[in-house]
Amino acid sequence: MADRLTQLQDTVNQESSIELQVQSLQRLEAENKESAEKLEEIVRKGELLLEKIQAALSDIAQSQLDMQYSS
């Protein structure tokens, strides 16, 4: 009888442990998804900034060329 109770208790503990692991994995997956979305947004903003910087550099280079040829 004591062995049966111990086995039953072990089974309950294992199931509880598995449930906790599943909950932890679900929480980690949700956090990972949220982090991935934030990263995508940051990359998108970075790409927009890069385009603006490249356009500004192009304008600067063109202005320098215009000044050289007008001198």
CHARMM internal coordinates of N, CA and C (Angstrom, degrees):
IC EDIT
DIST 1 N 1 CA 1.4468
DIST 1 CA 1 C 1.5332
ANGL 1 N 1 CA 1 C 110.77
DIST 1 C 2 N 1.3367
ANGL 1 CA 1 C 2 N 116.51
DIHE 1 N 1 CA 1 C 2 N -43.75
DIST 2 N 2 CA 1.4598
ANGL 1 C 2 N 2 CA 120.24
DIHE 1 CA 1 C 2 N 2 CA 179.34
DIST 2 CA 2 C 1.5233
ANGL 2 N 2 CA 2 C 110.58
DIHE 1 C 2 N 2 CA 2 C -64.14
DIST 2 C 3 N 1.3471
ANGL 2 CA 2 C 3 N 115.96
DIHE 2 N 2 CA 2 C 3 N -38.51
DIST 3 N 3 CA 1.4637
ANGL 2 C 3 N 3 CA 119.60
DIHE 2 CA 2 C 3 N 3 CA 177.91
DIST 3 CA 3 C 1.5283
ANGL 3 N 3 CA 3 C 110.85
DIHE 2 C 3 N 3 CA 3 C -63.03
DIST 3 C 4 N 1.3007
ANGL 3 CA 3 C 4 N 115.81
DIHE 3 N 3 CA 3 C 4 N -40.71
DIST 4 N 4 CA 1.4691
ANGL 3 C 4 N 4 CA 120.83
DIHE 3 CA 3 C 4 N 4 CA -179.52
DIST 4 CA 4 C 1.5278
ANGL 4 N 4 CA 4 C 110.45
DIHE 3 C 4 N 4 CA 4 C -65.16
DIST 4 C 5 N 1.3273
ANGL 4 CA 4 C 5 N 116.65
DIHE 4 N 4 CA 4 C 5 N -40.27
DIST 5 N 5 CA 1.4652
ANGL 4 C 5 N 5 CA 120.79
DIHE 4 CA 4 C 5 N 5 CA 177.52
DIST 5 CA 5 C 1.5223
ANGL 5 N 5 CA 5 C 110.86
DIHE 4 C 5 N 5 CA 5 C -65.39
DIST 5 C 6 N 1.3130
ANGL 5 CA 5 C 6 N 116.13
DIHE 5 N 5 CA 5 C 6 N -40.76
DIST 6 N 6 CA 1.4637
ANGL 5 C 6 N 6 CA 120.58
DIHE 5 CA 5 C 6 N 6 CA 178.55
DIST 6 CA 6 C 1.5249
ANGL 6 N 6 CA 6 C 110.31
DIHE 5 C 6 N 6 CA 6 C -63.10
DIST 6 C 7 N 1.3331
ANGL 6 CA 6 C 7 N 116.61
DIHE 6 N 6 CA 6 C 7 N -43.76
DIST 7 N 7 CA 1.4630
ANGL 6 C 7 N 7 CA 120.64
DIHE 6 CA 6 C 7 N 7 CA 178.28
DIST 7 CA 7 C 1.5245
ANGL 7 N 7 CA 7 C 111.06
DIHE 6 C 7 N 7 CA 7 C -62.71
DIST 7 C 8 N 1.3134
ANGL 7 CA 7 C 8 N 115.53
DIHE 7 N 7 CA 7 C 8 N -42.74
DIST 8 N 8 CA 1.4582
ANGL 7 C 8 N 8 CA 120.48
DIHE 7 CA 7 C 8 N 8 CA 179.19
DIST 8 CA 8 C 1.5280
ANGL 8 N 8 CA 8 C 110.58
DIHE 7 C 8 N 8 CA 8 C -63.32
DIST 8 C 9 N 1.3126
ANGL 8 CA 8 C 9 N 116.00
DIHE 8 N 8 CA 8 C 9 N -42.99
DIST 9 N 9 CA 1.4602
ANGL 8 C 9 N 9 CA 121.27
DIHE 8 CA 8 C 9 N 9 CA 179.01
DIST 9 CA 9 C 1.5284
ANGL 9 N 9 CA 9 C 110.54
DIHE 8 C 9 N 9 CA 9 C -64.25
DIST 9 C 10 N 1.3314
ANGL 9 CA 9 C 10 N 116.83
DIHE 9 N 9 CA 9 C 10 N -42.30
DIST 10 N 10 CA 1.4634
ANGL 9 C 10 N 10 CA 120.96
DIHE 9 CA 9 C 10 N 10 CA 177.77
DIST 10 CA 10 C 1.5249
ANGL 10 N 10 CA 10 C 111.09
DIHE 9 C 10 N 10 CA 10 C -61.85
DIST 10 C 11 N 1.3271
ANGL 10 CA 10 C 11 N 115.54
DIHE 10 N 10 CA 10 C 11 N -40.96
DIST 11 N 11 CA 1.4693
ANGL 10 C 11 N 11 CA 120.28
DIHE 10 CA 10 C 11 N 11 CA 179.01
DIST 11 CA 11 C 1.5225
ANGL 11 N 11 CA 11 C 110.77
DIHE 10 C 11 N 11 CA 11 C -63.04
DIST 11 C 12 N 1.3126
ANGL 11 CA 11 C 12 N 116.33
DIHE 11 N 11 CA 11 C 12 N -44.72
DIST 12 N 12 CA 1.4673
ANGL 11 C 12 N 12 CA 120.85
DIHE 11 CA 11 C 12 N 12 CA 178.68
DIST 12 CA 12 C 1.5208
ANGL 12 N 12 CA 12 C 109.81
DIHE 11 C 12 N 12 CA 12 C -62.60
DIST 12 C 13 N 1.3280
ANGL 12 CA 12 C 13 N 117.20
DIHE 12 N 12 CA 12 C 13 N -43.69
DIST 13 N 13 CA 1.4624
ANGL 12 C 13 N 13 CA 120.72
DIHE 12 CA 12 C 13 N 13 CA 178.94
DIST 13 CA 13 C 1.5251
ANGL 13 N 13 CA 13 C 111.47
DIHE 12 C 13 N 13 CA 13 C -62.51
DIST 13 C 14 N 1.3342
ANGL 13 CA 13 C 14 N 116.94
DIHE 13 N 13 CA 13 C 14 N -41.08
DIST 14 N 14 CA 1.4604
ANGL 13 C 14 N 14 CA 120.50
DIHE 13 CA 13 C 14 N 14 CA 178.89
DIST 14 CA 14 C 1.5244
ANGL 14 N 14 CA 14 C 110.91
DIHE 13 C 14 N 14 CA 14 C -64.88
DIST 14 C 15 N 1.3272
ANGL 14 CA 14 C 15 N 116.24
DIHE 14 N 14 CA 14 C 15 N -43.48
DIST 15 N 15 CA 1.4628
ANGL 14 C 15 N 15 CA 120.11
DIHE 14 CA 14 C 15 N 15 CA 178.94
DIST 15 CA 15 C 1.5196
ANGL 15 N 15 CA 15 C 110.53
DIHE 14 C 15 N 15 CA 15 C -63.20
DIST 15 C 16 N 1.3162
ANGL 15 CA 15 C 16 N 116.06
DIHE 15 N 15 CA 15 C 16 N -41.19
DIST 16 N 16 CA 1.4577
ANGL 15 C 16 N 16 CA 120.59
DIHE 15 CA 15 C 16 N 16 CA 178.51
DIST 16 CA 16 C 1.5237
ANGL 16 N 16 CA 16 C 110.06
DIHE 15 C 16 N 16 CA 16 C -63.72
DIST 16 C 17 N 1.3297
ANGL 16 CA 16 C 17 N 115.76
DIHE 16 N 16 CA 16 C 17 N -42.16
DIST 17 N 17 CA 1.4586
ANGL 16 C 17 N 17 CA 120.52
DIHE 16 CA 16 C 17 N 17 CA 178.92
DIST 17 CA 17 C 1.5273
ANGL 17 N 17 CA 17 C 110.75
DIHE 16 C 17 N 17 CA 17 C -63.65
DIST 17 C 18 N 1.3260
ANGL 17 CA 17 C 18 N 116.79
DIHE 17 N 17 CA 17 C 18 N -41.85
DIST 18 N 18 CA 1.4619
ANGL 17 C 18 N 18 CA 120.88
DIHE 17 CA 17 C 18 N 18 CA 178.67
DIST 18 CA 18 C 1.5259
ANGL 18 N 18 CA 18 C 110.15
DIHE 17 C 18 N 18 CA 18 C -64.02
DIST 18 C 19 N 1.3251
ANGL 18 CA 18 C 19 N 116.65
DIHE 18 N 18 CA 18 C 19 N -42.47
DIST 19 N 19 CA 1.4638
ANGL 18 C 19 N 19 CA 120.26
DIHE 18 CA 18 C 19 N 19 CA 178.51
DIST 19 CA 19 C 1.5247
ANGL 19 N 19 CA 19 C 110.73
DIHE 18 C 19 N 19 CA 19 C -61.61
DIST 19 C 20 N 1.3226
ANGL 19 CA 19 C 20 N 116.72
DIHE 19 N 19 CA 19 C 20 N -41.67
DIST 20 N 20 CA 1.4636
ANGL 19 C 20 N 20 CA 120.26
DIHE 19 CA 19 C 20 N 20 CA 178.18
DIST 20 CA 20 C 1.5236
ANGL 20 N 20 CA 20 C 110.86
DIHE 19 C 20 N 20 CA 20 C -64.14
DIST 20 C 21 N 1.3317
ANGL 20 CA 20 C 21 N 116.26
DIHE 20 N 20 CA 20 C 21 N -40.52
DIST 21 N 21 CA 1.4620
ANGL 20 C 21 N 21 CA 120.00
DIHE 20 CA 20 C 21 N 21 CA 178.54
DIST 21 CA 21 C 1.5243
ANGL 21 N 21 CA 21 C 110.94
DIHE 20 C 21 N 21 CA 21 C -64.48
DIST 21 C 22 N 1.3288
ANGL 21 CA 21 C 22 N 116.65
DIHE 21 N 21 CA 21 C 22 N -41.08
DIST 22 N 22 CA 1.4637
ANGL 21 C 22 N 22 CA 120.75
DIHE 21 CA 21 C 22 N 22 CA 178.56
DIST 22 CA 22 C 1.5266
ANGL 22 N 22 CA 22 C 109.93
DIHE 21 C 22 N 22 CA 22 C -63.69
DIST 22 C 23 N 1.3255
ANGL 22 CA 22 C 23 N 116.64
DIHE 22 N 22 CA 22 C 23 N -43.93
DIST 23 N 23 CA 1.4656
ANGL 22 C 23 N 23 CA 120.20
DIHE 22 CA 22 C 23 N 23 CA 178.50
DIST 23 CA 23 C 1.5251
ANGL 23 N 23 CA 23 C 110.73
DIHE 22 C 23 N 23 CA 23 C -62.46
DIST 23 C 24 N 1.3248
ANGL 23 CA 23 C 24 N 116.61
DIHE 23 N 23 CA 23 C 24 N -41.70
DIST 24 N 24 CA 1.4650
ANGL 23 C 24 N 24 CA 120.51
DIHE 23 CA 23 C 24 N 24 CA 178.58
DIST 24 CA 24 C 1.5214
ANGL 24 N 24 CA 24 C 110.82
DIHE 23 C 24 N 24 CA 24 C -63.13
DIST 24 C 25 N 1.3260
ANGL 24 CA 24 C 25 N 116.66
DIHE 24 N 24 CA 24 C 25 N -43.23
DIST 25 N 25 CA 1.4646
ANGL 24 C 25 N 25 CA 120.31
DIHE 24 CA 24 C 25 N 25 CA 178.46
DIST 25 CA 25 C 1.5225
ANGL 25 N 25 CA 25 C 111.43
DIHE 24 C 25 N 25 CA 25 C -63.51
DIST 25 C 26 N 1.3202
ANGL 25 CA 25 C 26 N 116.73
DIHE 25 N 25 CA 25 C 26 N -41.12
DIST 26 N 26 CA 1.4630
ANGL 25 C 26 N 26 CA 119.99
DIHE 25 CA 25 C 26 N 26 CA 178.82
DIST 26 CA 26 C 1.5251
ANGL 26 N 26 CA 26 C 110.79
DIHE 25 C 26 N 26 CA 26 C -63.85
DIST 26 C 27 N 1.3276
ANGL 26 CA 26 C 27 N 115.84
DIHE 26 N 26 CA 26 C 27 N -41.35
DIST 27 N 27 CA 1.4614
ANGL 26 C 27 N 27 CA 120.03
DIHE 26 CA 26 C 27 N 27 CA 178.58
DIST 27 CA 27 C 1.5292
ANGL 27 N 27 CA 27 C 110.36
DIHE 26 C 27 N 27 CA 27 C -64.45
DIST 27 C 28 N 1.3451
ANGL 27 CA 27 C 28 N 116.29
DIHE 27 N 27 CA 27 C 28 N -43.38
DIST 28 N 28 CA 1.4607
ANGL 27 C 28 N 28 CA 120.21
DIHE 27 CA 27 C 28 N 28 CA 178.63
DIST 28 CA 28 C 1.5255
ANGL 28 N 28 CA 28 C 111.70
DIHE 27 C 28 N 28 CA 28 C -63.62
DIST 28 C 29 N 1.3222
ANGL 28 CA 28 C 29 N 116.76
DIHE 28 N 28 CA 28 C 29 N -39.62
DIST 29 N 29 CA 1.4667
ANGL 28 C 29 N 29 CA 120.36
DIHE 28 CA 28 C 29 N 29 CA 178.08
DIST 29 CA 29 C 1.5270
ANGL 29 N 29 CA 29 C 110.87
DIHE 28 C 29 N 29 CA 29 C -63.31
DIST 29 C 30 N 1.3214
ANGL 29 CA 29 C 30 N 116.53
DIHE 29 N 29 CA 29 C 30 N -41.25
DIST 30 N 30 CA 1.4668
ANGL 29 C 30 N 30 CA 120.57
DIHE 29 CA 29 C 30 N 30 CA 178.78
DIST 30 CA 30 C 1.5270
ANGL 30 N 30 CA 30 C 110.30
DIHE 29 C 30 N 30 CA 30 C -65.16
DIST 30 C 31 N 1.3273
ANGL 30 CA 30 C 31 N 116.78
DIHE 30 N 30 CA 30 C 31 N -43.35
DIST 31 N 31 CA 1.4628
ANGL 30 C 31 N 31 CA 120.85
DIHE 30 CA 30 C 31 N 31 CA 178.36
DIST 31 CA 31 C 1.5227
ANGL 31 N 31 CA 31 C 110.35
DIHE 30 C 31 N 31 CA 31 C -64.17
DIST 31 C 32 N 1.3302
ANGL 31 CA 31 C 32 N 116.40
DIHE 31 N 31 CA 31 C 32 N -40.31
DIST 32 N 32 CA 1.4595
ANGL 31 C 32 N 32 CA 121.10
DIHE 31 CA 31 C 32 N 32 CA 179.42
DIST 32 CA 32 C 1.5254
ANGL 32 N 32 CA 32 C 110.62
DIHE 31 C 32 N 32 CA 32 C -63.14
DIST 32 C 33 N 1.3275
ANGL 32 CA 32 C 33 N 116.36
DIHE 32 N 32 CA 32 C 33 N -43.18
DIST 33 N 33 CA 1.4647
ANGL 32 C 33 N 33 CA 120.51
DIHE 32 CA 32 C 33 N 33 CA 179.05
DIST 33 CA 33 C 1.5236
ANGL 33 N 33 CA 33 C 110.42
DIHE 32 C 33 N 33 CA 33 C -62.22
DIST 33 C 34 N 1.3240
ANGL 33 CA 33 C 34 N 116.01
DIHE 33 N 33 CA 33 C 34 N -44.70
DIST 34 N 34 CA 1.4638
ANGL 33 C 34 N 34 CA 120.56
DIHE 33 CA 33 C 34 N 34 CA 179.57
DIST 34 CA 34 C 1.5272
ANGL 34 N 34 CA 34 C 110.77
DIHE 33 C 34 N 34 CA 34 C -62.56
DIST 34 C 35 N 1.3265
ANGL 34 CA 34 C 35 N 116.72
DIHE 34 N 34 CA 34 C 35 N -43.09
DIST 35 N 35 CA 1.4623
ANGL 34 C 35 N 35 CA 120.81
DIHE 34 CA 34 C 35 N 35 CA 178.81
DIST 35 CA 35 C 1.5224
ANGL 35 N 35 CA 35 C 111.10
DIHE 34 C 35 N 35 CA 35 C -64.64
DIST 35 C 36 N 1.3215
ANGL 35 CA 35 C 36 N 116.96
DIHE 35 N 35 CA 35 C 36 N -39.54
DIST 36 N 36 CA 1.4672
ANGL 35 C 36 N 36 CA 120.88
DIHE 35 CA 35 C 36 N 36 CA 178.89
DIST 36 CA 36 C 1.5277
ANGL 36 N 36 CA 36 C 110.54
DIHE 35 C 36 N 36 CA 36 C -63.72
DIST 36 C 37 N 1.3278
ANGL 36 CA 36 C 37 N 116.62
DIHE 36 N 36 CA 36 C 37 N -41.03
DIST 37 N 37 CA 1.4652
ANGL 36 C 37 N 37 CA 120.38
DIHE 36 CA 36 C 37 N 37 CA 178.48
DIST 37 CA 37 C 1.5244
ANGL 37 N 37 CA 37 C 110.88
DIHE 36 C 37 N 37 CA 37 C -64.86
DIST 37 C 38 N 1.3299
ANGL 37 CA 37 C 38 N 116.76
DIHE 37 N 37 CA 37 C 38 N -41.51
DIST 38 N 38 CA 1.4667
ANGL 37 C 38 N 38 CA 120.19
DIHE 37 CA 37 C 38 N 38 CA 177.78
DIST 38 CA 38 C 1.5246
ANGL 38 N 38 CA 38 C 110.44
DIHE 37 C 38 N 38 CA 38 C -63.66
DIST 38 C 39 N 1.3214
ANGL 38 CA 38 C 39 N 116.40
DIHE 38 N 38 CA 38 C 39 N -42.48
DIST 39 N 39 CA 1.4635
ANGL 38 C 39 N 39 CA 120.60
DIHE 38 CA 38 C 39 N 39 CA 179.63
DIST 39 CA 39 C 1.5266
ANGL 39 N 39 CA 39 C 110.66
DIHE 38 C 39 N 39 CA 39 C -62.71
DIST 39 C 40 N 1.3224
ANGL 39 CA 39 C 40 N 117.26
DIHE 39 N 39 CA 39 C 40 N -43.14
DIST 40 N 40 CA 1.4620
ANGL 39 C 40 N 40 CA 120.51
DIHE 39 CA 39 C 40 N 40 CA 178.09
DIST 40 CA 40 C 1.5257
ANGL 40 N 40 CA 40 C 111.00
DIHE 39 C 40 N 40 CA 40 C -59.94
DIST 40 C 41 N 1.3210
ANGL 40 CA 40 C 41 N 116.88
DIHE 40 N 40 CA 40 C 41 N -41.03
DIST 41 N 41 CA 1.4680
ANGL 40 C 41 N 41 CA 121.07
DIHE 40 CA 40 C 41 N 41 CA 178.72
DIST 41 CA 41 C 1.5256
ANGL 41 N 41 CA 41 C 110.50
DIHE 40 C 41 N 41 CA 41 C -65.35
DIST 41 C 42 N 1.3216
ANGL 41 CA 41 C 42 N 117.14
DIHE 41 N 41 CA 41 C 42 N -41.94
DIST 42 N 42 CA 1.4649
ANGL 41 C 42 N 42 CA 121.08
DIHE 41 CA 41 C 42 N 42 CA 178.94
DIST 42 CA 42 C 1.5271
ANGL 42 N 42 CA 42 C 110.31
DIHE 41 C 42 N 42 CA 42 C -63.83
DIST 42 C 43 N 1.3240
ANGL 42 CA 42 C 43 N 116.77
DIHE 42 N 42 CA 42 C 43 N -43.06
DIST 43 N 43 CA 1.4698
ANGL 42 C 43 N 43 CA 120.87
DIHE 42 CA 42 C 43 N 43 CA 178.59
DIST 43 CA 43 C 1.5282
ANGL 43 N 43 CA 43 C 109.92
DIHE 42 C 43 N 43 CA 43 C -62.87
DIST 43 C 44 N 1.3278
ANGL 43 CA 43 C 44 N 116.91
DIHE 43 N 43 CA 43 C 44 N -42.83
DIST 44 N 44 CA 1.4699
ANGL 43 C 44 N 44 CA 120.52
DIHE 43 CA 43 C 44 N 44 CA 179.16
DIST 44 CA 44 C 1.5303
ANGL 44 N 44 CA 44 C 110.67
DIHE 43 C 44 N 44 CA 44 C -60.23
DIST 44 C 45 N 1.3319
ANGL 44 CA 44 C 45 N 116.51
DIHE 44 N 44 CA 44 C 45 N -45.06
DIST 45 N 45 CA 1.4681
ANGL 44 C 45 N 45 CA 120.19
DIHE 44 CA 44 C 45 N 45 CA 178.49
DIST 45 CA 45 C 1.5240
ANGL 45 N 45 CA 45 C 110.74
DIHE 44 C 45 N 45 CA 45 C -64.78
DIST 45 C 46 N 1.3272
ANGL 45 CA 45 C 46 N 116.71
DIHE 45 N 45 CA 45 C 46 N -38.90
DIST 46 N 46 CA 1.4611
ANGL 45 C 46 N 46 CA 120.67
DIHE 45 CA 45 C 46 N 46 CA 178.05
DIST 46 CA 46 C 1.5159
ANGL 46 N 46 CA 46 C 111.84
DIHE 45 C 46 N 46 CA 46 C -62.95
DIST 46 C 47 N 1.3307
ANGL 46 CA 46 C 47 N 116.45
DIHE 46 N 46 CA 46 C 47 N -40.19
DIST 47 N 47 CA 1.4654
ANGL 46 C 47 N 47 CA 120.31
DIHE 46 CA 46 C 47 N 47 CA 178.37
DIST 47 CA 47 C 1.5245
ANGL 47 N 47 CA 47 C 111.17
DIHE 46 C 47 N 47 CA 47 C -65.23
DIST 47 C 48 N 1.3293
ANGL 47 CA 47 C 48 N 116.86
DIHE 47 N 47 CA 47 C 48 N -38.90
DIST 48 N 48 CA 1.4665
ANGL 47 C 48 N 48 CA 120.33
DIHE 47 CA 47 C 48 N 48 CA 177.12
DIST 48 CA 48 C 1.5271
ANGL 48 N 48 CA 48 C 110.87
DIHE 47 C 48 N 48 CA 48 C -64.56
DIST 48 C 49 N 1.3261
ANGL 48 CA 48 C 49 N 116.40
DIHE 48 N 48 CA 48 C 49 N -42.47
DIST 49 N 49 CA 1.4648
ANGL 48 C 49 N 49 CA 119.86
DIHE 48 CA 48 C 49 N 49 CA 177.56
DIST 49 CA 49 C 1.5219
ANGL 49 N 49 CA 49 C 111.04
DIHE 48 C 49 N 49 CA 49 C -63.02
DIST 49 C 50 N 1.3191
ANGL 49 CA 49 C 50 N 116.64
DIHE 49 N 49 CA 49 C 50 N -41.25
DIST 50 N 50 CA 1.4586
ANGL 49 C 50 N 50 CA 120.76
DIHE 49 CA 49 C 50 N 50 CA 178.60
DIST 50 CA 50 C 1.5253
ANGL 50 N 50 CA 50 C 110.60
DIHE 49 C 50 N 50 CA 50 C -60.50
DIST 50 C 51 N 1.3252
ANGL 50 CA 50 C 51 N 116.99
DIHE 50 N 50 CA 50 C 51 N -42.74
DIST 51 N 51 CA 1.4672
ANGL 50 C 51 N 51 CA 120.30
DIHE 50 CA 50 C 51 N 51 CA 177.67
DIST 51 CA 51 C 1.5284
ANGL 51 N 51 CA 51 C 111.01
DIHE 50 C 51 N 51 CA 51 C -60.91
DIST 51 C 52 N 1.3293
ANGL 51 CA 51 C 52 N 116.67
DIHE 51 N 51 CA 51 C 52 N -42.25
DIST 52 N 52 CA 1.4707
ANGL 51 C 52 N 52 CA 120.14
DIHE 51 CA 51 C 52 N 52 CA 179.05
DIST 52 CA 52 C 1.5244
ANGL 52 N 52 CA 52 C 111.06
DIHE 51 C 52 N 52 CA 52 C -64.84
DIST 52 C 53 N 1.3264
ANGL 52 CA 52 C 53 N 116.85
DIHE 52 N 52 CA 52 C 53 N -41.49
DIST 53 N 53 CA 1.4658
ANGL 52 C 53 N 53 CA 120.81
DIHE 52 CA 52 C 53 N 53 CA 179.19
DIST 53 CA 53 C 1.5224
ANGL 53 N 53 CA 53 C 110.14
DIHE 52 C 53 N 53 CA 53 C -64.17
DIST 53 C 54 N 1.3355
ANGL 53 CA 53 C 54 N 116.48
DIHE 53 N 53 CA 53 C 54 N -43.95
DIST 54 N 54 CA 1.4636
ANGL 53 C 54 N 54 CA 119.82
DIHE 53 CA 53 C 54 N 54 CA 179.28
DIST 54 CA 54 C 1.5267
ANGL 54 N 54 CA 54 C 110.98
DIHE 53 C 54 N 54 CA 54 C -62.83
DIST 54 C 55 N 1.3183
ANGL 54 CA 54 C 55 N 117.56
DIHE 54 N 54 CA 54 C 55 N -39.37
DIST 55 N 55 CA 1.4651
ANGL 54 C 55 N 55 CA 121.04
DIHE 54 CA 54 C 55 N 55 CA 177.99
DIST 55 CA 55 C 1.5259
ANGL 55 N 55 CA 55 C 110.17
DIHE 54 C 55 N 55 CA 55 C -65.17
DIST 55 C 56 N 1.3311
ANGL 55 CA 55 C 56 N 116.85
DIHE 55 N 55 CA 55 C 56 N -41.66
DIST 56 N 56 CA 1.4641
ANGL 55 C 56 N 56 CA 120.49
DIHE 55 CA 55 C 56 N 56 CA 179.14
DIST 56 CA 56 C 1.5233
ANGL 56 N 56 CA 56 C 110.50
DIHE 55 C 56 N 56 CA 56 C -64.71
DIST 56 C 57 N 1.3254
ANGL 56 CA 56 C 57 N 117.44
DIHE 56 N 56 CA 56 C 57 N -42.10
DIST 57 N 57 CA 1.4656
ANGL 56 C 57 N 57 CA 120.63
DIHE 56 CA 56 C 57 N 57 CA 178.20
DIST 57 CA 57 C 1.5283
ANGL 57 N 57 CA 57 C 111.05
DIHE 56 C 57 N 57 CA 57 C -63.86
DIST 57 C 58 N 1.3040
ANGL 57 CA 57 C 58 N 116.09
DIHE 57 N 57 CA 57 C 58 N -38.37
DIST 58 N 58 CA 1.4621
ANGL 57 C 58 N 58 CA 120.21
DIHE 57 CA 57 C 58 N 58 CA 177.52
DIST 58 CA 58 C 1.5263
ANGL 58 N 58 CA 58 C 110.27
DIHE 57 C 58 N 58 CA 58 C -64.00
DIST 58 C 59 N 1.3268
ANGL 58 CA 58 C 59 N 116.73
DIHE 58 N 58 CA 58 C 59 N -42.95
DIST 59 N 59 CA 1.4673
ANGL 58 C 59 N 59 CA 120.86
DIHE 58 CA 58 C 59 N 59 CA 177.55
DIST 59 CA 59 C 1.5230
ANGL 59 N 59 CA 59 C 110.84
DIHE 58 C 59 N 59 CA 59 C -62.01
DIST 59 C 60 N 1.3275
ANGL 59 CA 59 C 60 N 116.92
DIHE 59 N 59 CA 59 C 60 N -42.44
DIST 60 N 60 CA 1.4701
ANGL 59 C 60 N 60 CA 121.29
DIHE 59 CA 59 C 60 N 60 CA 179.29
DIST 60 CA 60 C 1.5233
ANGL 60 N 60 CA 60 C 109.97
DIHE 59 C 60 N 60 CA 60 C -62.57
DIST 60 C 61 N 1.3278
ANGL 60 CA 60 C 61 N 116.36
DIHE 60 N 60 CA 60 C 61 N -46.28
DIST 61 N 61 CA 1.4665
ANGL 60 C 61 N 61 CA 120.23
DIHE 60 CA 60 C 61 N 61 CA -179.77
DIST 61 CA 61 C 1.5265
ANGL 61 N 61 CA 61 C 110.34
DIHE 60 C 61 N 61 CA 61 C -62.19
DIST 61 C 62 N 1.3213
ANGL 61 CA 61 C 62 N 117.04
DIHE 61 N 61 CA 61 C 62 N -42.05
DIST 62 N 62 CA 1.4646
ANGL 61 C 62 N 62 CA 120.25
DIHE 61 CA 61 C 62 N 62 CA 179.36
DIST 62 CA 62 C 1.5232
ANGL 62 N 62 CA 62 C 110.61
DIHE 61 C 62 N 62 CA 62 C -64.82
DIST 62 C 63 N 1.3269
ANGL 62 CA 62 C 63 N 117.12
DIHE 62 N 62 CA 62 C 63 N -40.64
DIST 63 N 63 CA 1.4653
ANGL 62 C 63 N 63 CA 120.98
DIHE 62 CA 62 C 63 N 63 CA 178.32
DIST 63 CA 63 C 1.5148
ANGL 63 N 63 CA 63 C 110.85
DIHE 62 C 63 N 63 CA 63 C -62.60
DIST 63 C 64 N 1.3243
ANGL 63 CA 63 C 64 N 117.51
DIHE 63 N 63 CA 63 C 64 N -40.72
DIST 64 N 64 CA 1.4633
ANGL 63 C 64 N 64 CA 121.03
DIHE 63 CA 63 C 64 N 64 CA 178.48
DIST 64 CA 64 C 1.5275
ANGL 64 N 64 CA 64 C 110.72
DIHE 63 C 64 N 64 CA 64 C -64.18
DIST 64 C 65 N 1.3238
ANGL 64 CA 64 C 65 N 116.48
DIHE 64 N 64 CA 64 C 65 N -42.04
DIST 65 N 65 CA 1.4634
ANGL 64 C 65 N 65 CA 119.93
DIHE 64 CA 64 C 65 N 65 CA 177.97
DIST 65 CA 65 C 1.5253
ANGL 65 N 65 CA 65 C 110.69
DIHE 64 C 65 N 65 CA 65 C -63.93
DIST 65 C 66 N 1.3289
ANGL 65 CA 65 C 66 N 116.07
DIHE 65 N 65 CA 65 C 66 N -42.89
DIST 66 N 66 CA 1.4653
ANGL 65 C 66 N 66 CA 120.01
DIHE 65 CA 65 C 66 N 66 CA 179.34
DIST 66 CA 66 C 1.5227
ANGL 66 N 66 CA 66 C 110.76
DIHE 65 C 66 N 66 CA 66 C -61.27
DIST 66 C 67 N 1.3364
ANGL 66 CA 66 C 67 N 117.61
DIHE 66 N 66 CA 66 C 67 N -40.45
DIST 67 N 67 CA 1.4668
ANGL 66 C 67 N 67 CA 121.16
DIHE 66 CA 66 C 67 N 67 CA -179.96
DIST 67 CA 67 C 1.5218
ANGL 67 N 67 CA 67 C 110.57
DIHE 66 C 67 N 67 CA 67 C -67.81
DIST 67 C 68 N 1.3225
ANGL 67 CA 67 C 68 N 117.93
DIHE 67 N 67 CA 67 C 68 N -37.60
DIST 68 N 68 CA 1.4624
ANGL 67 C 68 N 68 CA 121.08
DIHE 67 CA 67 C 68 N 68 CA 179.86
DIST 68 CA 68 C 1.5299
ANGL 68 N 68 CA 68 C 110.63
DIHE 67 C 68 N 68 CA 68 C -65.55
DIST 68 C 69 N 1.3144
ANGL 68 CA 68 C 69 N 116.82
DIHE 68 N 68 CA 68 C 69 N -42.37
DIST 69 N 69 CA 1.4608
ANGL 68 C 69 N 69 CA 119.97
DIHE 68 CA 68 C 69 N 69 CA -176.65
DIST 69 CA 69 C 1.5244
ANGL 69 N 69 CA 69 C 112.23
DIHE 68 C 69 N 69 CA 69 C -77.95
DIST 69 C 70 N 1.3203
ANGL 69 CA 69 C 70 N 117.45
DIHE 69 N 69 CA 69 C 70 N -22.36
DIST 70 N 70 CA 1.4632
ANGL 69 C 70 N 70 CA 119.46
DIHE 69 CA 69 C 70 N 70 CA 179.71
DIST 70 CA 70 C 1.5225
ANGL 70 N 70 CA 70 C 111.81
DIHE 69 C 70 N 70 CA 70 C -87.03
DIST 70 C 71 N 1.3336
ANGL 70 CA 70 C 71 N 116.57
DIHE 70 N 70 CA 70 C 71 N -10.43
DIST 71 N 71 CA 1.4755
ANGL 70 C 71 N 71 CA 119.60
DIHE 70 CA 70 C 71 N 71 CA -179.21
DIST 71 CA 71 C 1.4966
ANGL 71 N 71 CA 71 C 112.16
DIHE 70 C 71 N 71 CA 71 C -81.39
END
COOR INIT
IC SEED 1 N 1 CA 1 C
IC BUILD
